[in-house]
């Protein structure tokens, strides 16, 4: 391990997505930057474990091909997005139904309104989707949505609502009256069977919030991304994304195994590597670590997430689809044959099934029984590869929630992360960009080029 530089313009604490995003923008502006990471590798919660040829994400967060920060962030042009099939599969009333398949068509229709840069980003995403292998006919033979989830008129209303949401500018969404997501769903004129059979399980998966206490504004942002694009994951595992960001930084910028124990506006003290002098310090850690380094910083509540990975000789569903349990018949909120979404995550001849539980690790027999019902097949021959639990996986966003929380504490001291924005990968990237702009502004460095990129 290299020793940290003795001096830099900016020291960033934390080599997660937010910190690496900020570091890229600072170094692009010519500001000398050092990133300190206490863990042995970059990525934070976006980490992937490798076991016997499988690649297992520790937190099963979903991205959207429409997330704007994925195309605005330097170095992510090379990120391969592996998309789920359009829409989702919903298990309700003992049957599996295919719902809302218009996402990709809607994205195409909207692309004409985007800027040239936005169109290029959409084209890149389309090429990545086209490169994904075609899935064979699904084994589950899902039914088309039937009256249990809403009839044709209900689906027309849902489609119109999502289309309007997709076309609404983000700034306008953030000025809407704020309710809890559960309250907002019950007040928007959609039938209860559409809400309970589709929107509730979908939003629980996107927000990692089964009770839907999340701010309705944040829920609208999540639904907007779903309606404009396709749900997806980084090809090769979640850690691919932070690895690309780190690789784009100058050699020696990121120093792993270095723990910060005290911060000030012009210096930082580490546990075993002495003190670093600098002009600014940016905290890009998780919310708890940031509060420990800056006493008085507000600590949010968290949503706990448990991710279970099973392997099977054959895929129980030969389709890259996200399967939701609207009946809540067990602990699993959603599941997918991840090797169908991203073949690189499993060795040849084996299938990888990834399931997400909102809460503590459940009894495996309950998980197996539920997965057998969802996939309509026996799970007795499946092997449990790993169980990853994080009690602080996702910062909560209850009402009132400010998705643009201040990143500048005072001149020389800044904070970024998904706990300062929305609790998503998109939010982490965006907060890193906002923090970098605040640092550059205080240092007197022109942010014109960065502002032009952000506006594109």
Secondary structure, DSSP 8 states (H G I E B T S, - for coil): -----SEEEEEEE--SHHHHHHHHHHHHTT--EEEEESSSSS-TT--EEEETTEEEESS---EETT-HHHHHSTTGGG--EEE--SSEEEEETTEEEEE---HHHHHHHHHTTS-HHHHHHHHHHHHHHHHS------SS--EE--GGG--HHHHHHHHHHHHHHHHS-HHHHTTS---BHHHHHTTSS--HHHIIIIIHHHHHHHHT-TT--BBHHHHHHHHHHHHHS-EEEETT-THHHHHHHHHTS-TTSEEES--EEEE-SSEEEESSS-EEEEEEEEE-S-HHHHHHHSTT-----EEEEEEEEEEESS-SS-S---EEETT--SSEEEEEEHHHH-GGGS-TT-EEEEEEESSS---HHHHHHHHHHHHTS--TT-EEEEEEEEEEEEE--BSS--TT---EEETTEEE-SGGGS-SSHHHHHHHHHHHHHHHHHHHT---HHHHHHHH-
